[in-house]
């Protein structure tokens, strides 16, 4: 199994895809319009579940592109179905796995400049950017999608969230 930060985020994003599988099955079993579940929010001022998935993907895709020193592909934010969101996750994982691991590793001391809204920019070293910006943000949006599904009644648990982590149990 591959290791390193890209592999870690691939595991997390693939677990998110598995959560979406369970959400889709839940909607079908309960005869709920899937768009209702995808449009749910934890709070009126938070993004809906579909946007949480899009943002998690963008943070990983754009973040690792900056670390690798390459331009990230743009994905339209037009997904309206579980299948489309799972496809976005798959495209994100496939893309980040193509990035040069040595370029990402070498970015630790390099200054990374990234957007902080429409008019401001942030700056951090590559190692700080990965550990203190990309990681907590990606996990925040994955966790929020998880929480929305749990709140809706989807039968998921911690093992679903942690799916794919290569733990050797003795």
KEVO-821603 format. One line per field, with one value per residue: x, z negated, y of N, C-alpha, C, O in turn; residue number from 0. Coordinates in pm, whole numbers, plus 50000, padded with zeros to 5 digits. Atoms other than C-alpha are relative to their C-alpha. Layout:
% KEVO-821603
n.xx	[X:...]
n.zz	[Z:...]
n.yy	[Y:...]
ca.xx	[X:...]
ca.zz	[Z:...]
ca.yy	[Y:...]
c.xx	[X:...]
c.zz	[Z:...]
c.yy	[Y:...]
o.xx	[X:...]
o.zz	[Z:...]
o.yy	[Y:...]
nr	[NUM:...]
END
This chain:
% KEVO-821603
n.xx	[50084:49926:50001:49977:50120:50099:50069:50086:50119:50075:50078:50109:50097:50068:50096:50112:50076:50075:50109:50101:50068:50098:50103:50082:50080:50098:50103:50079:50079:50102:50074:49975:49934:49859:49963:50032:49886:49884:50023:50010:49897:50008:50046:50038:49890:49895:50020:50066:49910:49933:49891:49895:49921:49926:49893:49897:49924:49922:49890:49896:49950:49929:49892:49888:49945:49910:49880:49923:49959:50068:50134:50105:50114:50123:50119:50124:50078:50134:50048:50132:50037:49898:49906:49912:49908:49903:49911:49910:49902:49912:49912:49907:49902:49915:49913:49894:49907:49908:49906:49864:49984:49876:50025:50081:49912:49901:50067:50011:49948:50036:50119:50118:50096:50130:50109:50078:50116:49987:49902:49884:49915:49926:49866:49947:49906:50069:50032:50109:50119:50057:50044:50084:50106:50067:50052:50120:50111:50055:50070:50119:50109:50040:50073:50129:50084:50033:50096:50128:50062:50041:50116:50113:50039:49921:49932:49855:49930:49859:49928:50022:49918:49860:49985:49882:49875:49930:49963:49964:50047:49940]
n.zz	[50000:49993:50123:49978:50015:49895:50032:50116:49956:49912:50090:50055:49895:49965:50107:49972:49892:50064:50074:49901:49963:50105:49991:49883:50034:50097:49928:49922:50092:50067:49893:50015:49884:50036:50004:50135:50084:49952:50030:50144:50069:50145:50046:49882:49944:49953:49867:49997:49990:49870:49997:50090:49921:49900:50065:50044:49880:49954:50092:49974:49863:49988:50097:49955:49879:50044:50058:49889:49912:49870:49992:50023:49907:50056:49993:50014:50120:49946:50034:50064:50036:50070:49900:49955:50110:50010:49887:50033:50095:49926:49916:50090:50046:49886:49969:50099:49993:49888:50034:50034:50145:50043:49997:50118:50117:49996:50020:50143:50040:49900:50031:49919:50001:49966:50018:50124:49958:49868:49986:50090:49979:50114:49973:50100:49942:49950:50107:50079:49915:49999:50133:50073:49917:49916:50077:50080:49915:49931:50099:50044:49903:50000:50125:49990:49915:50086:50101:49933:49975:50129:50044:49916:50033:49929:50097:49983:50126:49996:49909:49864:49986:50001:49903:49913:50070:50013:50139:50028:50135:50049]
n.yy	[49882:49874:49922:49858:49917:50023:50125:49974:49929:50091:50086:49920:49969:50125:50026:49910:50063:50108:49936:49963:50124:50030:49897:50031:50118:49954:49924:50097:50085:49918:49932:49857:49941:49982:49859:49950:50033:49924:49859:49977:49923:50009:49870:49922:49922:50091:50056:50131:50115:50008:49900:50050:50095:49924:49925:50095:50036:49884:49975:50101:49981:49873:49996:50081:49937:49892:50062:50058:49892:50010:49944:50100:49995:49942:50083:49923:50034:50020:50133:49999:50136:50077:50053:49891:49966:50109:49984:49889:50054:50090:49917:49932:50099:50037:49887:49976:50111:49977:49893:50042:50011:49935:49855:49971:50013:49892:49870:49972:49870:49900:49921:50029:49890:50059:49903:49999:49922:49937:49892:50014:50116:50050:50052:50092:50095:50118:50095:49943:49996:50135:50045:49906:49942:50099:50113:49973:49958:50117:50082:49927:50014:50140:50022:49933:50085:50114:49956:49975:50131:50057:49923:50039:50136:50100:50086:50000:49986:49965:50090:49952:49880:50041:50110:50002:49972:50129:50027:50138:50031:50124]
ca.xx	[50000:50124:50215:50256:50017:49854:49776:49634:49398:49304:49193:48984:48823:48749:48586:48372:48269:48168:47962:47786:47710:47535:47352:47231:47113:46936:46753:46644:46529:46335:46202:46350:46440:46822:46838:46678:46965:47227:47070:47063:47263:47350:47266:47099:47426:47631:47682:47468:47614:47683:47894:48081:48192:48293:48498:48676:48776:48888:49097:49283:49318:49422:49633:49844:49879:50024:50261:50370:50409:50159:49832:49526:49250:48920:48610:48268:48055:47752:47706:47345:47348:47531:47687:47821:47969:48132:48274:48419:48584:48724:48861:49016:49184:49308:49447:49631:49786:49947:50132:50507:50554:50911:50795:50533:50791:51035:50776:50811:51020:50887:50636:50292:50057:49688:49357:49171:48846:48799:49055:49299:49588:49749:50111:50261:50550:50455:50477:50256:50016:49970:49944:49766:49550:49483:49442:49203:48996:48958:48867:48626:48426:48433:48321:48045:47914:47927:47738:47469:47410:47404:47159:46938:46930:47181:47321:47690:47947:48307:48423:48265:48448:48777:48726:49039:49292:49554:49555:49739:49564:49744]
ca.zz	[50000:50085:49804:49759:49749:50085:49983:49652:49825:50086:49800:49647:49977:50063:49721:49809:50128:49918:49695:50006:50106:49774:49809:50154:50029:49738:49970:50193:49899:49739:50075:50012:50307:50306:50370:50028:49855:50074:49994:49617:49386:49018:48981:49212:49255:49349:49692:49792:49804:50178:50134:49841:50077:50348:50105:49956:50308:50405:50093:50161:50536:50512:50200:50334:50668:50488:50293:50617:50789:51066:51179:51055:51293:51245:51166:51220:50906:51081:50918:50822:50766:50550:50863:50978:50636:50621:50967:50847:50555:50788:51027:50733:50596:50941:50999:50669:50719:51043:50865:50809:50452:50441:50540:50264:50011:50121:50064:49684:49653:49959:49918:50044:50138:50150:50177:49860:50015:50317:50231:49969:49982:49717:49694:49511:49552:49737:49426:49228:49520:49536:49162:49048:49343:49592:49342:49096:49375:49573:49259:49148:49471:49473:49110:49184:49469:49229:48961:49207:49306:48944:48861:49149:49010:49237:49047:49051:48777:48697:48891:49205:49151:49092:49376:49562:49297:49302:48934:48840:48537:48326]
ca.yy	[50000:50349:50581:50954:51244:51178:50820:50943:51183:50922:50694:50974:51070:50707:50669:50972:50794:50493:50722:50851:50491:50443:50774:50676:50335:50504:50744:50453:50238:50522:50643:50987:51206:51191:51565:51620:51440:51610:51947:51898:52124:52108:52475:52727:52918:52609:52459:52158:51809:51822:52136:51978:51700:51946:52154:51851:51748:52098:52141:51815:51874:52238:52195:51911:52091:52393:52169:51997:52334:52265:52415:52223:52120:52298:52100:52253:52264:52121:51779:51708:51331:51080:50927:51263:51338:50993:51055:51388:51210:50942:51207:51393:51080:50978:51327:51369:51025:51150:51431:51404:51278:51409:51760:51747:51628:51899:52173:52163:52477:52657:52939:52843:53127:53042:53230:53322:53437:53660:53929:53801:53557:53339:53234:52937:52699:52383:52167:52406:52440:52062:52000:52315:52414:52136:51851:52017:52169:51846:51653:51927:51899:51518:51516:51765:51547:51250:51447:51554:51193:51076:51353:51240:50886:50715:50418:50499:50494:50559:50252:50395:50724:50543:50292:50194:50292:50014:49919:49604:49457:49200]
c.xx	[50088:49991:50024:49870:49895:49921:49904:49870:49917:49913:49879:49893:49925:49900:49877:49912:49916:49883:49887:49924:49890:49888:49905:49909:49889:49885:49910:49909:49885:49912:50003:50068:50145:50042:49968:50119:50123:49988:49993:50122:49987:49943:49967:50116:50118:49968:49928:50103:50072:50118:50114:50092:50085:50119:50111:50088:50089:50119:50115:50065:50086:50120:50121:50061:50095:50129:50091:50049:49940:49861:49897:49895:49880:49887:49881:49930:49854:49942:49867:49955:50114:50105:50097:50100:50106:50100:50101:50108:50100:50097:50104:50110:50095:50098:50112:50103:50097:50108:50133:50020:50126:49986:49917:50087:50099:49939:49997:50046:49967:49875:49890:49905:49868:49889:49929:49877:50031:50113:50124:50077:50066:50135:50043:50110:49919:49962:49887:49869:49931:49940:49897:49890:49927:49933:49876:49880:49936:49920:49876:49884:49955:49916:49862:49904:49954:49891:49863:49929:49953:49874:49874:49952:50075:50079:50147:50062:50147:50078:49980:50088:50147:50030:50126:50131:50069:50052:50032:49965:50062:49938]
c.zz	[50000:49867:50035:49997:50108:49971:49883:50043:50097:49915:49948:50105:50045:49892:50018:50111:49945:49917:50096:50049:49899:49999:50116:49972:49901:50070:50080:49909:49936:50101:49982:50127:49963:49990:49864:49908:50042:49969:49851:49946:49852:49941:50125:50065:50045:50141:49991:50021:50134:50007:49907:50075:50102:49937:49951:50119:50046:49910:50023:50136:50011:49905:50046:50129:49962:49943:50109:50097:50138:49991:49985:50110:49931:50019:49984:49873:50039:49967:49925:49957:49922:50098:50047:49892:49983:50115:49974:49902:50074:50089:49915:49955:50114:50033:49897:50000:50117:49966:49952:49849:49952:50002:49879:49876:49992:49970:49855:49956:50095:49956:50099:49983:50050:49972:49866:50027:50129:50011:49913:50033:49868:50044:49884:50065:50045:49890:49912:50079:50002:49865:49935:50083:50081:49915:49918:50084:50073:49900:49945:50096:50014:49876:50005:50089:49921:49900:50060:50024:49871:49949:50078:49970:50073:49897:50037:49863:50023:50097:50145:50030:50014:50104:50083:49932:49973:49857:49987:49853:49958:49869]
c.yy	[50124:50073:50146:50076:49978:49873:50019:50070:49917:49907:50076:50030:49875:49960:50089:49942:49884:50052:50040:49878:49968:50104:49974:49881:50037:50073:49906:49918:50076:50074:50153:50048:50025:50146:50063:49975:50082:50149:50031:50074:49973:50127:50083:50077:49913:49951:49866:49888:49994:50097:49958:49903:50074:50072:49906:49960:50115:50028:49901:50025:50127:50006:49920:50055:50112:49942:49943:50106:49994:50063:49887:50007:50062:49902:50094:49955:49979:49861:50009:49861:49934:49950:50108:50039:49891:50006:50113:49953:49911:50078:50073:49905:49962:50113:50015:49887:50014:50101:49942:50003:50069:50151:50041:49996:50116:50137:50044:50137:50113:50075:49967:50118:49943:50102:49980:50087:50073:50102:49986:49873:49963:49951:49912:49919:49878:49903:50053:50002:49863:49964:50090:50064:49893:49892:50037:50041:49883:49916:50070:49975:49854:49970:50065:49920:49877:50040:50028:49867:49933:50069:49961:49858:49891:49920:49987:50020:50030:49911:50040:50122:49963:49891:50016:50032:49865:49976:49852:49973:49867:49959]
o.xx	[50189:49895:50048:49762:49775:49799:49794:49762:49795:49797:49767:49774:49806:49795:49765:49790:49801:49777:49769:49803:49778:49772:49784:49791:49777:49768:49789:49792:49777:49821:49902:50160:50172:50131:50030:50161:50195:50088:49979:50233:49880:49882:50029:50113:50225:49853:49939:50219:50192:50223:50230:50214:50203:50229:50229:50210:50206:50228:50231:50188:50198:50226:50233:50181:50203:50238:50214:50132:50002:49806:49908:49865:49867:49870:49880:49936:49766:49844:49852:49846:50228:50225:50217:50216:50222:50218:50218:50225:50220:50216:50219:50228:50216:50215:50229:50218:50198:50207:50138:50025:50128:50045:49941:50079:50133:50012:49949:49981:49998:49787:49909:49871:49863:49905:49910:49862:50135:50161:50217:50024:50097:50156:50027:50118:49808:49851:49799:49762:49809:49825:49809:49805:49805:49813:49774:49766:49813:49807:49777:49773:49837:49813:49765:49786:49838:49792:49761:49809:49845:49781:49763:49845:50045:50145:50188:49999:50191:50168:50069:50143:50220:50140:50160:50236:50009:50170:49953:50022:50058:49975]
o.zz	[49930:49791:50151:49987:50079:49984:49884:49998:50101:49950:49948:50076:50073:49923:49994:50104:49985:49913:50065:50074:49936:49974:50103:50008:49911:50043:50083:49940:49914:50063:49996:50176:49867:49912:49824:49836:49956:49964:49812:49998:49804:49834:50229:50185:50076:50185:49891:50053:50138:50062:49936:50060:50118:49993:49965:50107:50077:49958:50024:50145:50061:49941:50043:50152:50019:49971:50099:50183:50236:49883:50050:50162:49808:50126:49896:49836:49998:50029:49830:49903:49924:50070:50062:49922:49958:50097:50008:49917:50052:50096:49955:49961:50095:50062:49935:49962:50121:50038:49893:49788:49842:49919:49819:49791:49883:49954:49825:49874:50068:49893:50220:49871:50152:49886:49819:49971:50191:50122:49924:50092:49786:50160:49768:50188:49997:49890:49872:50024:49991:49857:49863:50028:50067:49928:49932:50049:50078:49929:49914:50052:50035:49884:49954:50056:49928:49885:49997:49998:49867:49901:50024:50014:50055:49810:50106:49771:50136:50166:50228:50139:50090:50106:50131:49995:49912:49828:50025:49763:50031:49812]
o.yy	[50128:50056:50180:50018:49980:49871:49963:50033:49931:49881:50024:50021:49881:49904:50045:49951:49866:49991:50023:49886:49932:50070:49991:49883:49987:50047:49924:49898:50021:50148:50222:49983:50098:50180:50162:50064:50133:50220:50147:50064:49935:50125:50065:50103:49966:49955:49796:49913:49966:50063:49987:49908:50044:50071:49939:49953:50094:50059:49941:50030:50122:50057:49970:50040:50124:49993:49950:50078:50037:50082:49784:50114:50056:49844:50180:49838:50054:49819:50087:49845:49981:49957:50083:50066:49922:49975:50101:49986:49923:50044:50087:49938:49957:50087:50023:49908:49943:50113:49834:50111:50126:50219:50146:50085:50161:50235:50154:50200:50229:50018:49971:50156:49874:50189:49868:50196:50050:50128:50066:49779:50049:49918:49948:49911:49856:49850:49976:49977:49853:49920:50042:50135:49876:49867:49970:50010:49872:49876:50003:49945:49829:49904:50009:49908:49837:49968:49999:49854:49876:50004:49962:49819:49773:49978:49894:50071:50053:49959:50019:50135:50026:49837:50124:50022:49776:49998:49767:50033:49769:49856]
nr	[0:1:2:3:4:5:6:7:8:9:10:11:12:13:14:15:16:17:18:19:20:21:22:23:24:25:26:27:28:29:30:31:32:33:34:35:36:37:38:39:40:41:42:43:44:45:46:47:48:49:50:51:52:53:54:55:56:57:58:59:60:61:62:63:64:65:66:67:68:69:70:71:72:73:74:75:76:77:78:79:80:81:82:83:84:85:86:87:88:89:90:91:92:93:94:95:96:97:98:99:100:101:102:103:104:105:106:107:108:109:110:111:112:113:114:115:116:117:118:119:120:121:122:123:124:125:126:127:128:129:130:131:132:133:134:135:136:137:138:139:140:141:142:143:144:145:146:147:148:149:150:151:152:153:154:155:156:157:158:159:160:161:162:163:164:165:166:167:168:169]
END
